[in-house]
Amino acid sequence: MNNHVRFIDLFAGIGGIRKGFEIACAKKGFTTECVFTSEIKDHAIEVLKQNHPGEEIHGDITQIDAKEIPDFDFLLGGFPCQAFSSAGKRLGFSDTRGTLFFDVERILKEKDPYGFVLENVEGLVNHDRENPKDKIGRTLSTILEHLEALGYKVSWRVLNAKYFGVPQERKRIYIVGTKRDYPDLSTLKHTSKLLGDVLENGLNTEHSKFIDNLLAHYSIEELEGKSIKDKRGGDNNIHSWDIEMKGPVSPTQRQLLNTMLKERRKKKWAEEYGIDWMDGMPLTIDQIRTFFEHPELEEMLNDLVQKKYLRYEHPKKKVGNRREYDTSLPKGYNIVAGKMSFEISKIMGKNDIAPTLVAMDMQHLYVTDGMGVRTLSLREGLRLFGYPDDYKLDIEKSLGYDLLGNTVVVPVIAEVSGRVLDIYCREEPINA
């Protein structure tokens, strides 16, 4: 060992794992050199070049001969997670993206570095689990077995970004290993922040028919921490009928909709239909009368259907892995709750913690600023992942959101990498 650490950065994204690892190395007194970077997304490559000018960015790792990669001490990689994510089809190793782990394996086998730092979605832990009592699924078991077969002492843990100085609820699995010993991930340093610690102030707020309607019904203080969706109830949710988005709603109709929102999720209705329960059953008028009696119930329901607050539909039955309408069963009334149905999904205030930021939803997350609301700036987005303020993300906002939603939390990587480097430091003292 010497005090100059060489590493490679696979599936680099915008360079978050690299940044976290470099921070950890600097704290331990190591200088660093990235000897190889691989990334295929054009916009990510553009950002990498902004922050690491002059470095060569290699493309598809599946097409690169491991023998051609320079020698290195550590492999870093956030291998693609869609194959294991709850947001995808969860096909795991049957998905081409899932097999990219084996490119990590072949490079480790060929180059035999001292250690590695890997990151992935929390869903990897239970993916392809045969028995509910099993601690992990077969996919993670396979990954760990293959890494251990290469002679590595492997540790893993699911960590939440909100405990590492980042105001974001983000759980990810971190898999680390060295040739000498098992890195200890059990007692990592915990710090916390709120959104107010990273938000900018006085930026331009946004206006639209939807936003103006929202502000006409609620004060800024009332909006903070509210989700805007028709799928769930509760005090922290604003629904389309609360702001009369689709047309006028009487107080009684509003009460009816709020009651139906909760009732439709009860499993007893599926039992009455004789089908597998689905989260959000259409309810017949007779079923509705059991919990909401009103002389004009049918008229109110049909009015809400006409205004598209409700849909009159058959319940769905399971057909393989899908659900299809069962036309043999009577129609019922159901809440219209389409995914991304609103311009804004959540409005956050300075005392909040952001939900898990994902590419598809970041444009729908708003923050309060003065007397208005706005989307997150890219600088705020970088701060929500723990990047330092000198990190560049000079790119179109929508593209920036896409890249941020798939990046890593830098301080978590730094803490985890520090535990790996603790073992590396034991090889011999660093020269003064």
Buried (B, 14 or more C-beta within 10 A) or exposed (E): BEBEBBBBBBBBBBBBBBBBBBBBBEEBEBEBEBBBBBBBBEBBBBBBBBBBEEEEBBEEBEEBEEEEBEEBBBBBBBBBBBBBBEBBEBBBBEBEBBBBBBBBBBBBBEBEBBBBBBBBBBBBBBBBBEEEEEEBBBBBBBBBEBBEEBEBBBBBBBBBBBBBBBBBEBBBBBBBBBBBBBBBBEEBEEEEBBBBEBBEEEBEBBEEEBBEEBBEEBEBEEBBBBBBBBBBBEEEBBBBBBBBBBEEBEEEBBEBBBBBBEBBBBEEBBEBBEBEBBEBBBBBBEBBEEEBEBEEBEEBBBBBBEBEBBBEBBBBBEEEEEBEEBEEBBBBBBBBBEEEBBBBBBBBBBEBBBBBBBBEBBBBBBBBBEEBBBBBBBBBBBBBBBBEEEBBBEBEBEBBBBBBBBBBBBBBBBBBBBBBBBBBBEEEEEEE
